[in-house]
Amino acid sequence: MESQAERGGTVVISAIGGTGGIGKTWLALRWAHQQQERYPDGQLYADLRGFSPSGEPVPPETALRMFLDSLGVAPAQIPADLDAQAALYRSLVADRRLLVVLDNARDTAQVLPLLPGSPHCTVLVTSRHQLVGLITTHGGTPLTLDVLTDAEAHELLTRHLGPQRIAYEPEASSSLLKHCAGLPLAISILAARATMNPALTLKALAAELQETTLARLDALDAGEATANLRAVFAASYRALAPQTADVFRQLALAPGPDIALPAAASLTALPLPRLRTHLRELQAAHLLQEHTPGRYSFHDLLRAYATELAETLDSDTERSAAVGRILDHYVHTAHTADRLLSPHRDPVSLSPGADGVSPERLTTHRQALEWFTRERATLIAAVEHAALAGSDACAWHLAWTTITFLTRGGRWYDVETVERTALAAATRLGDRSAQAQCHRELAYAYALTGRGLEAGSALARALELSTEVNDVLGQAHTHIALGWLHEYQGDQQTAFHHDLNTLELFTSLGHRSGRARALNAVGWDHIQLDDHMQAISHCREALALQQELEDERGQAGTWDTLGYAYQQIGDYRNAIDCYRHSLEFNRKLGHRYNEAETLVHLGELHRATGALGAAQDAWQRAIAILTDAGRHDTELDRIHTMLQDLNRSLA
């Protein structure tokens, strides 16, 4: 491939096209591996799933967010608008030497926002379509892969099986190659079967192919030669033990790009030792791959084939039961994980899991975080999967169980995705309290992605829904969200009004953790209104409740508010003690954003007492945290200004 300099300083784009199973991805990744030294700033890869039978093509904004995440951009820093995302991406790679691999593209429109536009980058695009627009308007170089010639196909089969076995059954070998139609994947799968079972003659294998009906996979374009590939898949499938064949079909029913071993156990209702045996058989037959330890995925065409088999061979009742089990697995495991992350959150009532479901046993905060991190993409897909399967209660329960993790990580676009689906499901259920909960979560996502008007509308609707069904607890949660939103927007008096309503409602309900949270909010309001003794009184009452309840997250926030109140009246010793308690809890729980807020207050205290070096250190750490979290507003500007003034005084 030519260098950028040889192409006149323009980005090099190669569009690799050809039918499914022809080796486009293999070629792109092989070349990328060989060219690592030419791209010292690394490589970016995205599977655009343009022809994936398991879901819709990846939207450009989703792929852009993945690239921006790989380039070190915090989730909260990623713009909502596609054009803004693309502009940020291009600015980040402008001076880097990168190789960008865009695999399995649907069309030119899906690819264009992902082009870096830099003379230092090279782009490889693979697709089953001819990307004419990419070639004609962006100077892309087309590279269309054809099927193997007879000689190449014969060479590949010989490489797999050895010349002696080919020479022993030449006619059968020719028949196999005829049915494979020059597709490398088809040849490799058949060769694997023959290699693993030396007693299986090539003649018998060829006979199996001849007996198979060569129909097309519904999910593929009509113009692609896939009938022979289905015959190959069928030949491998027919050789499976009956229960392994059942597992093969069931795996196609799972949501998401892959599946973990425990989830597969619930899906199939099999004990782990027996399931592992079946999975190993599927891997040996090249019908499944373990792409990372304990996680399994299909090739797109294999998943399509397995899905077709499930729809043909299994009854609606059998498929529905399997889907129900996998959704139950995710709901119950996610619920356990969420309780570990947020034990004082108001729980939801779940129906018992179906027979055969074995939720994962998570017992620590760290295990919960690690599980959510591994399963995030699958859980998001599962929400949509549940809604499409008609399991609306499961859809909104899944969204509920994931929201703590997603919000804590600042993944507001994921929050919006799952909560929109959950809201539609709750609406179909006619559950107004659930609808209100979805609107509240959407409001936080809107506000923290710069859509304050939408946030206000969502909370207004949440309050209306909760009032309609006399859901007092829902009203309380909505008022405290409204208090947060109005303070976030600088309207302290309105925030105070909502926080007082919250306190009254939680008190009337006897909701102790909610009352403590509201007391802290009202305490903060009193500080802003210069009534510091009232603030201290409210915070002390909140803190006593939270200590009794062992509510560590609540204590972290209240210690900070209490410290700020003491600071305002010049009681610096008590203020420092409070801030230290707050920092300890926030660091223990991983609440980085709250940690930054306390560091800002601590820096202000140190400046007031003349400990300028300590103030400088606290503000620098706060800025680092807030910048990493993507916060770019007047508060961050204020901290920068304070630090600059302090640095000048120290110079």
Stockholm file with secondary structure:
# STOCKHOLM 1.0

chainA/1-651         MESQAERGGTVVISAIGGTGGIGKTWLALRWAHQQQERYPDGQLYADLRGFSPSGEPVPPETALRMFLDSLGVAPAQIPADLDAQAALYRSLVADRRLLVVLDNARDTAQVLPLLPGSPHCTVLVTSRHQLVGLITTHGGTPLTLDVLTDAEAHELLTRHLGPQRIAYEPEASSSLLKHCAGLPLAISILAARATMNPALTLKALAAELQETTLARLDALDAGEATANLRAVFAASYRALAPQTADVFRQLALAPGPDIALPAAASLTALPLPRLRTHLRELQAAHLLQEHTPGRYSFHDLLRAYATELAETLDSDTERSAAVGRILDHYVHTAHTADRLLSPHRDPVSLSPGADGVSPERLTTHRQALEWFTRERATLIAAVEHAALAGSDACAWHLAWTTITFLTRGGRWYDVETVERTALAAATRLGDRSAQAQCHRELAYAYALTGRGLEAGSALARALELSTEVNDVLGQAHTHIALGWLHEYQGDQQTAFHHDLNTLELFTSLGHRSGRARALNAVGWDHIQLDDHMQAISHCREALALQQELEDERGQAGTWDTLGYAYQQIGDYRNAIDCYRHSLEFNRKLGHRYNEAETLVHLGELHRATGALGAAQDAWQRAIAILTDAGRHDTELDRIHTMLQDLNRSLA
#=GR chainA/1-651 SS CCCTTTTTSCCEEEEEECCTTSSHHHHHHHHHHHTGGGCTTCEEEEECCTTCTTSCCCCHHHHHHHHHHHTTCCGGGSCSSHHHHHHHHHHHHTTCCCEEEEEEECCHHHHGGGCCCCTTCEEEEEESSCCHHHHHHHCCEEEECCCCCHHHHHHHHHHHHCHHHHHHSHHHHHHHHHHHTTCHHHHHHHHHHHHHCTTSCHHHHHHHHHHSCCCCCTTSCTTSCCHHHHHHHHHHHHTSCHHHHHHHHHHTTSCSSCEEHHHHHHHHTCCHHHHHHHHHHHHHTTSCEEEETTEEECCHHHHHHHHHHHHHHSCHHHHHHHHHHHHHHHHHHHHHHHHHHCTTSCCCCCCCCCTTCCCCCCCSHHHHHHHHHHHHHHHHHHHHHHHHTTCHHHHHHHHHHHHHHHHHTTCHHHHHHHHHHHHHHHHHHTCHHHHHHHHHHHHHHHHTTTCHHHHHHHHHHHHHHHHHTTCHHHHHHHHHHHHHHHHHTTCHHHHHHHHHHHHHHHHHHTCHHHHHHHHHHHHHHHHHTTCHHHHHHHHHHHHHHHHHHTCHHHHHHHHHHHHHHHHHTTCHHHHHHHHHHHHHHHHHHTCHHHHHHHHHHHHHHHHHTTCHHHHHHHHHHHHHHHHHTTCCSHHHHHHHHHHHHHHHHHC
#=GC SS_cons         CCCTTTTTSCCEEEEEECCTTSSHHHHHHHHHHHTGGGCTTCEEEEECCTTCTTSCCCCHHHHHHHHHHHTTCCGGGSCSSHHHHHHHHHHHHTTCCCEEEEEEECCHHHHGGGCCCCTTCEEEEEESSCCHHHHHHHCCEEEECCCCCHHHHHHHHHHHHCHHHHHHSHHHHHHHHHHHTTCHHHHHHHHHHHHHCTTSCHHHHHHHHHHSCCCCCTTSCTTSCCHHHHHHHHHHHHTSCHHHHHHHHHHTTSCSSCEEHHHHHHHHTCCHHHHHHHHHHHHHTTSCEEEETTEEECCHHHHHHHHHHHHHHSCHHHHHHHHHHHHHHHHHHHHHHHHHHCTTSCCCCCCCCCTTCCCCCCCSHHHHHHHHHHHHHHHHHHHHHHHHTTCHHHHHHHHHHHHHHHHHTTCHHHHHHHHHHHHHHHHHHTCHHHHHHHHHHHHHHHHTTTCHHHHHHHHHHHHHHHHHTTCHHHHHHHHHHHHHHHHHTTCHHHHHHHHHHHHHHHHHHTCHHHHHHHHHHHHHHHHHTTCHHHHHHHHHHHHHHHHHHTCHHHHHHHHHHHHHHHHHTTCHHHHHHHHHHHHHHHHHHTCHHHHHHHHHHHHHHHHHTTCHHHHHHHHHHHHHHHHHTTCCSHHHHHHHHHHHHHHHHHC
//
